[in-house]
Amino acid sequence: MAPPLLVQALRLPFLTGSLLPVVMVAPWVWKQGPLSWGHLLLTLVGVAGLHLGANLLNDYFDAKGSDPINRLVTPFSGGSRVIQEGRLSAAAVLALGLFFLALGVACGVGLVAWDRPWVILVGALGLAGGVLYSATPVALMSRGLGEAVIFLVFGPVLTWGVGYALTGQFSAGAFLLGLPLAWLITAVLWINQMPDAEADQQAGKRTLVVRLGPGLSRVVYAGLMLMPLPSIALLVYGLDFTPWLWLGGLGVGHGLAAIAAVWRHYHEPEKLLPAQAKTIQAHLATAVFLTVGLLLG
């Protein structure tokens, strides 16, 4: 049974990748002073708009490249498939993507007009990352730069911007708070690129997974999954964050089975589906545990 059209087209479950970091920053701000729910709501809607718009643009541009020739589509990789299945036209996907990007921009304008003028800076970084990741002729995803974009835009740049949107101040603490989840969201992208590697290479989409090959890619994947632990140590011992942040290690531990599976099946992409699911679960669990830790701290 096919999922509802908009759920499939927007890839709604992947919104956790952008909204959980926003939610995580909120208790940290609340512990330091009053939390404006209006600012938080506008930030959530704006971030969601930019993320959904980027998802749709990615489908639109991949429909001319790797998606039509991808033989190893999974529920987590290979795009939404709404264009390939004839559920939406490419033009409709582009129009919907531009609508959600406009929604994100409108929320940013609202925050600027309210009392957060520098949201325009962080919002521009997020918008540029979301568009240039997929859009030709730049297409950073094809140049081995897409992974760095995802790391920054869904990690420290996002939490840095959220911290400013909620407090009116930029801080190193808010920036570095995004590191643990940045590694894991990059791991989600990384493992989702592994089944896509053959089609990506044929289409000239030179992701880092394509450039490194499956053997080295599994080593990088393992590193990405484990790097949240030293990042938490930096926050706790270097920036005096609450030791309760070590709860995030429980989420990282959730991904150990995924590392083992990728280590065994790195050359068998059709067997990576359980590891893809566990990687997403590790990101979600780590985000939840970090948020709880900040609430308890």
PyMOL commands that set and color helices and strands:
alter all, ss='L'
color gray80, all
select helices_A, chain A and resi 5-10+12-32+37-62+67-69+90-114+119-132+140-143+146-153+156-167+172-177+179-202+208-226+228-238+243-254+256-265+269-271+273-296
alter helices_A, ss='H'
color red, helices_A
deselect
rebuild
show_as cartoon
